[in-house]
Amino acid sequence: MKSSAALKTTPADKLVYTFGDGKAEGDVTMKNLLGGKGANLADMCALGLPVPPGFTIPTDVCVAYYAADKNFPAALDDQVKAGVAHIEKIGGRSFGDAKNPLLVSVRSGARASMPGMMDTILNLGLNDATVEGLAAKTGNPRFAYDSYRRFIQMYSDVVLGVDHDVFEDLLDLMKNERDFAQDTDLSADDLKELVAQYKEKVAAHIKRPFPQDVNEQLWGAVRAVFDSWMNPRAITYRNLHDIPASWGTAVTIQSMVFGNMGDDCATGVAFTRNPSTGDKAFYGEFLVNAQGEDVVAGIRTPQPLTVQGKAEGGDLPSMEEVMPDVFADLVKIYQKLESHYRDMQDIEFTVENRKLWMLQTRNGKRTAKAALKIAVDMVNEKLITRDEALLRLDPLSLDQLLHPTLDPNAKKTVIARGLPASPGAASGKVVFTAEDAEHAANLKEKVILVRIETSPEDIHGMHAAQGILTARGGMTSHAAVVARGMGKCCVSGAGDIRINYAKKEFTAGNATVKEGDIITLNGSTGEVILGSVGTVEPNLSGDFNTVMAWADAARSLNIRTNAETPLDAKTARGFGAEGIGLCRTEHMFFDAERIIAMREMIVAETKKAREVALAKLLPYQRKDFVEIFRIMDGLPVTIRLLDPPLHEFLPHTENEMQEVADASHLTLEAVKYRASQLHESNPMLGHRGCRLGVTYPEIYAMQSRAIFEAAADVQKAGGKVLPEIMIPLVMTKKELQLMKAIVDHEAAQVKAATGVDIAYQVGTMIELPRAALRAGDIAEYAEFFSFGTNDLTQTTLGISRDDAANFIEQYKKQGVIEQDPFVTIDQDGVGELIRIAAERGRATRAGIKLGICGEHGGDPASIAFCQKTGLNYVSCSPYRVPIARLAAAQAAIRAKVAN
Amino acid sequence: MKSSAALKTTPADKLVYTFGDGKAEGDVTMKNLLGGKGANLADMCALGLPVPPGFTIPTDVCVAYYAADKNFPAALDDQVKAGVAHIEKIGGRSFGDAKNPLLVSVRSGARASMPGMMDTILNLGLNDATVEGLAAKTGNPRFAYDSYRRFIQMYSDVVLGVDHDVFEDLLDLMKNERDFAQDTDLSADDLKELVAQYKEKVAAHIKRPFPQDVNEQLWGAVRAVFDSWMNPRAITYRNLHDIPASWGTAVTIQSMVFGNMGDDCATGVAFTRNPSTGDKAFYGEFLVNAQGEDVVAGIRTPQPLTVQGKAEGGDLPSMEEVMPDVFADLVKIYQKLESHYRDMQDIEFTVENRKLWMLQTRNGKRTAKAALKIAVDMVNEKLITRDEALLRLDPLSLDQLLHPTLDPNAKKTVIARGLPASPGAASGKVVFTAEDAEHAANLKEKVILVRIETSPEDIHGMHAAQGILTARGGMTSHAAVVARGMGKCCVSGAGDIRINYAKKEFTAGNATVKEGDIITLNGSTGEVILGSVGTVEPNLSGDFNTVMAWADAARSLNIRTNAETPLDAKTARGFGAEGIGLCRTEHMFFDAERIIAMREMIVAETKKAREVALAKLLPYQRKDFVEIFRIMDGLPVTIRLLDPPLHEFLPHTENEMQEVADASHLTLEAVKYRASQLHESNPMLGHRGCRLGVTYPEIYAMQSRAIFEAAADVQKAGGKVLPEIMIPLVMTKKELQLMKAIVDHEAAQVKAATGVDIAYQVGTMIELPRAALRAGDIAEYAEFFSFGTNDLTQTTLGISRDDAANFIEQYKKQGVIEQDPFVTIDQDGVGELIRIAAERGRATRAGIKLGICGEHGGDPASIAFCQKTGLNYVSCSPYRVPIARLAAAQAAIRAKVAN
């Protein structure tokens, strides 16, 4: 806990940093001292932009304040006075002057952004005298009293601790009495009366009048900002984000400017390029005689900034037309800002009596598509380098480009929310079984498969469905992992829906959805929506390919894919996968044709009977591998031998069990008994992986033979085959030695039979802590390690990912963990084991190939870790391949910079 | 694999080591060169004992033989000739001499014992001529031809590759023709004819006559011994026991002596002290005119050696009476052997024509009781030191002394075998449910509880039963662990029994056992026996206490116990436990009175409702702790807060669910729904341990309050209470920080309410690999670590101990693992994590207390590891406490020797 670190006790001598009139005592590099907001305003000011003048009390004053039992440093008073004088001088108004009053805003600003930690106080400086001055000066008493009313409410709430409901009640009362619908119906006199009522209430609450002394107002506000640093909300936020309490917050006091003082006033927001398409065109909206919040509130329709913007819709006049001078200033400023910050800017401005004031600039948010275009354009404009362009893109945002998305303009009735398990969007009729999904697909119907949770038996139904919704399971549950692999939309762990399989319906809140009803899933947000919502199909731009090419040139990690179907393999290769890092052979056995033979094998009571059943499976396996080897021609294909416990393949219904009994010439009783024998309390830690290979070597022998026969076929036909055979769940060297002997034996046999010599490798998953620790021994027999980070996370942390949903959200909320460890590698725990294994593996076998093939292979933070640890490749689901390519490039660039 | 190490190529010049006539060229230190047998014979010879003369070809000749493509070193021929001459000279007989033939035995002997690797060849030197000489010299043609017949069969089988069935068939044929029942019915002439038939068969098989040249016989035998070193049986054995192939085997050739040449001949076995009681009295049996195998075969009743032995039963004359001279020699020899080897010896001898020959001596096997007595006696006799006495005892054997054992003389019908999960023996009526067990116990009936597997709900039934039998589960399954904790006999994982709960019966092979039938379990062997078998109650001797006192003086590790019931706590304290290392609070909730409140708590939908239910549990918990604190007065008590997932406490039947629904004012539907919500795929890795404490802090708060209130009560009454509160399944520092805050808060509250200040500690289990790796952080909040090696093994190796039985035996058979990792700590994997955690924990908090509380706490090899790793204590089940005390003493003594 860094929060317990001692607070520093003395600030520097300089307790106030001014800005305004094209000069500033701070700049953007002084965030630690001035907070984000203070530094940004200083920076714009130093650029010569018109920024309302102000000053910042730096963070070390806050630190000193706490160290001195909440007393301000003695020197602060004078320096604040000087700061106020600085504002007065530039603006030509005086703080507390009844004729020409200066009003200021007071805002907190920490080194790191802490949104919502404390409310801003606006219009400070108003009192019974200055409000009249403001009314006179603006010729707008309604404006003046509305500002005063708002100030009293805000200040009383934040500084004096009077709940804002008190004021809302008085406002409502007055509106009711006068039968007004809108606040704006209130006249200046109404507001004046309201101000009087407000002050009375405040006085009643705090046992003294609302402060009329503007300096008392100011110090109260500064103290409130400092105190807010230690309020429970802020402490929780800091704990969650690992922000030390010792940082403290800065306070920025800035002159108010008003866009709502008349028709020569305005306020607006703009983007230096189009945030939706990325087009290089100034883009934004403004409102005449309005405040910033009016633009956001959407009561009045804003006007476009440019003539071009006007052309895009609407018939309101543009700023370019109605305020050409101010517009010309704005254009100069936005160009200056973009070339200064070398990125698309999102700016806020106010025009007060034809004078343009800049209130904020920051890097603008943009869609994934726009981000790509802006990055490519800025490189072409020589504004940024390719490396900078790559670093600026959010790899995860690419996902938006690869999947259908919901029409953003459509109306939606959200009935439940789950985890955004696999991106994309899909609508279809609800079905509750894999069989129904397949049946509907055969009739060309679109369906959503709804299950409490899915298992490998449901895969054919998942293939048939447009999307998958589950009530249980996390981001890495079976449903989520398989759906992502298929590039299919999935919402998992929607805990609020209750599924009744018997009735073929589910409920969510008050809604009941029956089989055949249509729902829509948004796999990118986790929303479950009643009815059909239009979707937009993906369309990959030339910019996408440009960026991917740059990424490929920059990265050093290879990117492979996890794929076992020809469709997945093709998709992944299309997305740029450089081989298969994980081909799970078990998914291949669930086909209707094969499952019976698989089950025969499982219930067999002798090795001989098992071999008979395995012989039936061999041709299927061979065919699978032939297809995959052809698609991956010239690229490595890592095939994992059978991994899940055998009971996963067993039937559950009596009918299916009878079918197996008949095929195996056994009694139903015997099949049931075998099933009960195979039952496991913790299948994740059970009789699976190479433990199957050790106890039933004939299974791995069959699979190896199928691999080599397929490889020989393809190689004979002129293909280039690079099989890498991977033994799962190894915990000792001896297991790998035994399994490698089986593989080598089959390879030799196939070579003898076909005359074809296949260059193959044998390696292992490192997915148990013991395997990581014993990697030095294991490397004696392993030509490669593939870190199975899903299982390694489960075992290292002792968390079943299927059961994690019950507490992992709580863990995140309480700050026990920052990230779901199944999404981003737990670098301190799992990561240490990976580092140990890499080091010990290399010590035994210098050139050992290292990769990861867990879900983490597609997670940018985890990819950065892989780069740092010096792995050779990451393997991820097909739709994650572009993300991984970009993330790997970023990791390589950052590594280059760090060296 | 050490077997791939290169073989050395040249032996030393000396290729033969002779012994005989009170002299020997080797001694007991030369095992590596002469093999175990060769060195032992040489040693006895050098002691001046009468050993039949012989010589040994050392192991390096075997190595050279393989290095030279199975060719003997050139010099071997001459040296073997000299060796034979040495035997001839001492014995006065000549090898191949038709008048006075020397016969020899040829035996293999490796550095390590490899039982059954190769058969011994006896009577080598017989041929058509020497057999007549033997007949004439002994006056016993039947003896001579029987010896020849046996030699041909043995030699042909081992050296010539003729299957021994061939000979058995001929023998049977002759017996049938002559209508004889016994081999002994055959006359000398019959045997002579049989020899002719044997030779004919051999000639037909090997296309040449049976070798008549005695030197050819000898070299064939030597070659066969060397070749046997590389036979598949030997290779497998070596792989399993990690014996390098490069060691090679020695060959020992020794003169034959015969105890069956007449009434002045005899053969016998003896122990220098009574192996059953440990009494210091020469003890053994002999047979006149017999061979060693006759003693073993039990066809004739052997006679006692001593007059005292005669007094103990039987009326046959003792050797002391019938061969007083020989007996006097034997007494001198046994005394010499015992004082030489400083341990009780098991000796074999033969008397040939009144001449005593020693054939073997070795440390004698003995019962646990005898071992204690012999150790104590020998210390008193100043033959050995206390340290030596302690090192000689097998800690595990003490278990025999603490539990009832089966009457060794009773007849038994074993119907099935399982794992010897918890020692002791018990008979009783079979019941199939915990309820039936409890019901029967109330009626004072003795029952055996038979379950497919047990769960925490069965604990009250296990308490009520005499013994527990399960069809599934390993040595560390629930049943096994709990039974050991209770000191109750248990056979687990008896895979051959099929339990039919519906019919209330089980089958095992052909036997069907119904409810109410009586069975007997032997928990020390895993036998399941039909009917009742008498048992012998334990009776701890003064020797036991003497040895325990020595052990306590020698050890540095503290020994605590795992106990949660007053009975267990009392038992353990009686056995010398120095505190409780693990008090599992969950077992306390299964009581009929409490389980409803527990279930109410679990199904509660709000924190408030949970707190209401918890308030009902608080008084029960407090009472539990009061009792335990009283029993453990002055000793530390480590209490683990709730650990298992909540669903373990849920009811399964509709009736029970309704009961919970009623108590909680919920619908049955809601209770069922909650149960389905709590279901987990891998409960071991689920929502348990401190994850419960984080999500439901009120549970841990209640438990902490109960602990402190109980401690305050007991301390007020003058007791000394040292509670150590242990947080389970921690994986991050933050979890422990949050949980410690709860504990500290309750401690402060109780202190404020009662005015009693309790000195307590808060610590954590280290049972996840991540916790071990992050021990440095975690130690910031932990005052002690207790290694939960059960779970740490499960997670590090990825093995569910409930499911391990399916493959762990195979793993042992195939040499993948040497020991069940749930019995003995896997030092290379789990051990490394423990070392890491100990090191990092101490780096943060120098004095942190370290212990283990898994099943391993009672395993001697694991205790040795704990000593080496510098832990402070081990904690084990009550009945393991004496074992742990002795094992800890041994570990300390070995550490002292090593330093």
Interface residues (C-beta under 8 A of the other chain):
Chain A: M1 R498 Y673 E680 S681 N682 P683 M684 L685 G686 H687 R691 V694 T695 L729 M731 T732 K734 E735 Q737 L738 E767 L768 P769 R770 L773 R774 D791 Q794 T795 T796 L797 G798 I799 S800 D802 D803 N806 F807 Q810 Y811 Q814 G815 V816 I817 D826 D828 G829 V830 E832 L833
Chain B: M1 R498 Y673 E680 S681 N682 P683 M684 L685 G686 H687 R691 V694 T695 L729 M731 T732 K734 E735 Q737 L738 E767 L768 P769 R770 L773 R774 D791 Q794 T795 T796 L797 G798 I799 S800 D802 D803 N806 F807 Q810 Y811 Q814 G815 V816 I817 D826 D828 G829 V830 E832 L833
